[in-house]
Amino acid sequence: MPAGPEAEIMDSLRRISRALDVFSHSLATRFRLTAPQLVCLRALVDAPAQTPGQLAREVALSQATVTGILDRLEARGLVERRRDVRDRRRVLLNLTPAGRQAAALAPAPLHQRLAGNLARLPDDEQRQIAGVLRQVATMMEEAAPPPA
């Protein structure tokens, strides 16, 4: 690959991808969790007794994706689903003691740590980074093959 800005950009993208992979691998091996599972656990710590739909909105995932995540967390005894006593049609989610412990022991999700670092930057730098990343994301979407 030629030297220059293009090479630096590609190297930075590889480093970002690698950081995501390292975090995901560490989370999986040390805590037996995926990043989306951790995000769901943390959301339930912050706001217990949510419905699956509320949780899906909170974590910005589809309800179908959250249902799969909840199935796996429930099978591991980390989350429980209970019918709302006032409205039996509603299902409410809560962490089990093991789920609270897993959420407490696992590291903060990578996006939360990045957000903290970004918040320490001046507003103009944050806006500049946001604009550049928006451009990069658009270019990557345009370069991606169409879905099958």
C-alpha positions in Angstrom: 0.0 0.0 0.0 1.4 3.4 -0.8 2.5 5.7 2.0 0.6 8.8 2.8 -2.8 9.8 4.2 -4.6 6.9 2.6 -2.2 4.4 4.4 -2.7 6.3 7.7 -6.5 6.1 7.4 -6.4 2.4 6.5 -4.1 1.8 9.4 -6.3 3.7 11.8 -9.4 1.7 10.6 -7.5 -1.6 11.2 -6.5 -0.4 14.7 -10.2 0.5 15.5 -11.3 -2.9 14.2 -8.6 -4.6 16.2 -9.6 -2.8 19.4 -13.2 -3.9 18.9 -12.0 -7.5 18.3 -9.7 -7.5 21.4 -12.5 -6.1 23.6 -15.0 -8.6 22.3 -12.6 -11.5 22.7 -11.7 -10.5 26.3 -15.3 -10.1 27.2 -16.2 -13.5 25.7 -13.3 -15.4 27.4 -13.3 -13.6 30.8 -17.0 -13.0 31.3 -18.7 -15.3 28.7 -20.6 -12.2 27.4 -20.9 -10.5 24.0 -20.8 -6.7 23.8 -24.5 -6.5 23.1 -25.3 -8.8 26.1 -23.2 -6.5 28.3 -25.0 -3.4 27.0 -28.4 -5.1 27.8 -27.2 -6.1 31.3 -26.0 -2.6 32.0 -29.2 -1.1 30.7 -31.2 -3.3 33.1 -29.0 -2.3 36.0 -29.8 1.4 35.3 -33.5 0.8 34.6 -34.9 -2.5 36.0 -38.4 -3.8 35.2 -38.3 -2.7 31.5 -40.3 -4.5 28.8 -38.2 -6.1 26.0 -39.5 -3.3 23.7 -38.3 -0.6 26.0 -34.9 -2.3 26.4 -34.6 -2.6 22.6 -35.2 1.1 22.2 -32.8 1.9 25.1 -29.9 -0.1 23.6 -30.8 0.8 19.9 -31.2 -2.8 18.7 -34.1 -4.4 17.0 -36.6 -6.2 19.2 -35.8 -9.5 17.4 -32.1 -9.0 18.3 -32.9 -8.2 21.9 -35.2 -11.2 22.1 -32.3 -13.5 21.1 -29.9 -11.8 23.6 -32.5 -12.2 26.4 -33.0 -15.8 25.5 -29.3 -16.5 26.0 -29.0 -14.3 29.2 -32.1 -16.1 30.6 -30.7 -19.5 29.8 -27.5 -18.5 31.8 -29.6 -17.4 34.7 -28.6 -13.7 34.4 -32.0 -12.3 33.4 -35.5 -13.2 34.3 -38.8 -12.4 32.5 -41.9 -12.0 34.6 -45.4 -11.1 33.8 -46.5 -7.7 35.0 -48.8 -8.2 38.0 -51.0 -5.3 36.9 -51.1 -6.1 33.2 -50.5 -9.8 32.6 -49.9 -9.1 28.8 -46.7 -7.3 29.6 -43.4 -9.0 30.3 -40.9 -7.2 32.6 -37.2 -7.9 32.7 -35.0 -8.0 35.7 -31.5 -9.0 36.5 -31.0 -12.0 38.7 -28.4 -11.7 41.5 -26.0 -13.5 39.1 -26.9 -10.9 36.4 -26.2 -8.0 38.7 -22.8 -9.6 39.6 -21.9 -10.1 36.0 -22.8 -6.5 35.1 -20.7 -5.3 38.1 -17.7 -7.4 37.3 -17.5 -6.9 33.5 -15.7 -3.8 32.2 -17.7 -0.8 30.9 -18.8 -1.3 27.3 -16.2 0.1 24.9 -18.6 2.7 23.6 -19.1 4.1 27.1 -15.3 4.4 27.6 -14.9 6.0 24.2 -17.7 8.5 25.0 -16.0 9.5 28.2 -12.8 10.1 26.3 -14.6 12.1 23.6 -16.4 14.2 26.2 -13.0 15.5 27.5 -12.2 17.0 24.1 -13.3 20.5 23.2 -16.6 20.7 21.4 -15.0 21.8 18.1 -12.8 18.8 18.1 -15.7 16.5 18.8 -17.7 18.0 15.9 -14.6 17.6 13.6 -14.3 13.9 14.6 -18.0 13.4 14.1 -17.9 14.9 10.6 -14.9 12.9 9.5 -16.3 9.6 10.9 -19.6 10.3 9.2 -17.7 10.7 5.9 -15.7 7.5 6.4 -18.9 5.5 7.4 -20.6 6.8 4.2 -17.6 5.8 2.0 -17.4 2.3 3.7 -21.2 1.8 3.1 -20.8 2.8 -0.5 -17.8 0.4 -1.0 -19.6 -2.5 0.7 -21.2 -5.2 -1.5 -25.0 -5.1 -1.7 -26.8 -7.4 0.7 -27.6 -10.8 -0.6 
